[in-house]
Amino acid sequence: MAQIKVDTTITVTDTQGKKKKFTVTKTITGLTALEVRDYSLTADATRSLWDPATDATEAMSNFDFFMAWTDGNVDLELITDVGADNGDEAGTVRLVSDLPLMLGADDSYANVTGVDALGTGTLDVIDKIRVKEVSSATRKLITIMAT
């Protein structure tokens, strides 16, 4: 069985120079599949990172951990309910240089009415992940996915 250990330390210095330090360690054990991928993203291009519904070579059909790290700005798109049980829901986040995004589950809401996903949506899972380079430059992207 595979495992992932994440050690995070954040140090905040306020305007008076006072520092606060936050340290968190999370270990995920019992993983049966783990993949590390290294991408080179072409300037202004959109690329599929994970799509088990259309790519039979995908090792995982779901995930319990996902991490994306880039050396420049890229937009990450997380699509829920590709199977159209409730209707595709796409959400995007901007990844910035050297600040990884981590998810500890593939849970996500679909069938949202208005802006209240938590109150009106149906709990589903992320089914597809895409990325777009937005800075007109070639970028490096590393992903880790595990289940």
N, C-alpha and C positions, 0 to 999 in steps of 0.2 A: 504494500500500500504506500502511496505517495503522501506527502504532506507539504504544506506551505506555512512558513512562519513570516509574519510581518512585524517588524520593529519600527515604530514611528516615534520620533521626537520632534516636538514643535516648541521653539523658543520665541516668546513674544516680548518685545521691548516697547513699553509705552512712551509717551511723549516726555515723561520725566526721567527716563532712563531705567525705570524699574523693570526687571525681567521676571517672567513667569515661564516655567518649563512644564510641558505636558508630555508624558511618555506612556505609550500604549503598546502592548505586545499581544498579538493574536496568532494562535496556531490552529490551522485547520488540518485535521488528521483524517485518515480513512479514505483518502481520495483514490479512486480506481482509474482515473485518466487525468493526464496533465500534459498540456502543450504550451510551449514557448515559441512564439513566431516573431520573426524579425522582418519588417517591411521597409522598402524604400518607396516613398510616395512621390509620384510625379507632380510637378507644380500644377495647381488648379484641377487636379483629377479627383474623381470619386471612385472608391474601390470597396468591394465587398470584403469584409473581414471574416464573417461567419454566417453561413446560411445553410443549415442542415436540411432544409426542405427541398433545396434545389441542387445541393452538392453532396452526392452519395459518398464522397471520400472524407467527409467530416467525421472525426473520431468521436465527437460528442454531440448528442441531440439536446442537451441542456447543460447548465453549469451551476456550480456552487461557489465559484470564485472567478472573477474577471478583473484584470488589470490592464490599463493602457497607459503608456508613457511615450511622449514625443519630444523632439528637440526643437519644436516650433509650433505655432498655432495650427490646429486642425479642428474640424467639426466632427463630432461623433454622433451617429444616428442610431438609436435603439428602437427597433420596431417590435411591437407586441401584437400577437394574434395574427400571424401570417396565414394561419389556417382559416381565417375569416369566420370563426365561430361568433365573434362579437364585432368584428370590423377592425381592420388594421389601425393601430395607433402608433404614430411616429413621434419620438421625442428626441431633441438634440441638445448637446452640451458642447461648449467650446473647451478643448483641451489646450492648455498653455505650456510653454516650454518648461520641462523639468519638474512638473507637478503631476504625478500620476493620479489617475482616476481608478478607484477600486470599488467593486461591487461584491457583496458577500452572498448574493443569491440572484436568480434570474426572475424573481417575482416582479410583476409590473401590472398596472391596471389598463384595461381596454373598455370599450363601450361607455366612454365618458360623456356625460351631458354637461354642457357649460364648462366651467373651469374647476369644478369640484370633483377631481378624480377619486379622492379618498371617500367621498360621500355618495357618489353615484356610479362609479365604475365597477367593473367586474374583475376580480383578481385573476390574472392570467400569468403568462411568462413571456420574457423577451425571446423572440424567435429568430431574429436577424440583426446583424450589426454591420453598419457601413461607416466609412470615413471619407471626408473630403478635405483636401489640402486647400487652405484659403489665403495663403500669404504669397502666392506666386513664386514659390521656391520648392526645391526638392527637400523632403523631410524624412527623417528616420522615425519609425514607430515600432515599439515592442509591445506585444500583448502576451499575457499569460491567462490561460483558461484551464479550469479544472472542475472535475465532478467526482 
